[in-house]
């Protein structure tokens, strides 16, 4: 008997073809995702280069004095019966800005950027092409702003003032200025410090206020991609690139206070754990930050812990944080690299460094 000819595919053949297609689509998707991430990172680094150029131009105009990190409104204009700097800032139209908007650095640096919004707000989804009307965005994670800044979230221009792409190393570069008893006072200005290898407490240039006072400009961070996070009893996870930026940024330790870190376990425990799949930063657990945390679970090793409400470094487009250095260069740094306080504090000569009045 003549056998009929078979047409079509068997189930096994179909499954093989589908498997091949799935693999090819996966490879293509990974390649596209990588290309998109690379493109976003390139744009971020270009924005950061513009910020560093503007920061350098500011110093050049003011006899190498560094852009102040933070100026409380009283420092700018003075309080009743007190002294002040008597400085006033304007927008691109020549109108005087509300001094509350100028406490943080962006509006004070804007003239050196020709009031271009791209370096400051170019990361935002709601593309802002005008700093004057940029508005503060409610972040997906509710945050608690410092009291002197909380009143400006409804002002036009608050987006630029509070949520720029890059945070300034404001406590240690230029300085954080407050009004105390009617007098402009530099926070940490009179602190003594201790570090590994030193005998006793030293006093000196804890804060850089001029270009000449920076001993290692190729290592000191001026700007870093950043975001503002609240203290949390549990580790942060699933942070995404759309979190709003912050106007300043701090190292993992500010003075004697631990601000952020990873893990919360001993080095031995961290080294014995290989589960890093859930970590938003994929930090090497051997380098996990050491800080006690009673709610820590084994699966949380390597996740971000925030111990104080603060602005912290943020790897917006991958596993590396975009940073701008005092010599004008830009680079990417891992979160474990940023645990080195020598990258943040001009006088630090060791990773272990604390300071207090």
Secondary structure, DSSP 8 states (H G I E B T S, - for coil): -------S--HHHHHHHHHHHHHHHHHHHHHHHHHHHHHHHHHHHHHHHHHHHHHHHHHHHTTTB---SEE-HHHHH--TT--------B-TTS-B--GGGGSSSHHHHGGGGTT-SHHHHTT-SS----GGG------SS-----HHHHTTTTSTTHHHHH--SEEE-TTTBT-EEEEETTEEEETTTT-EEEETT--S-B-S--SB-BGGG-TTTTT-EEEEEEEEE---SS-B----TTS---SB---SEETTEE-EEE--S-HHHHHT----TT-SS---GGG------TT--GGGTT-EEE-SSEEEE--TTSSSEEEEETTS-EEEE-TTGGG-GGGT-TT--SS-EEEE-
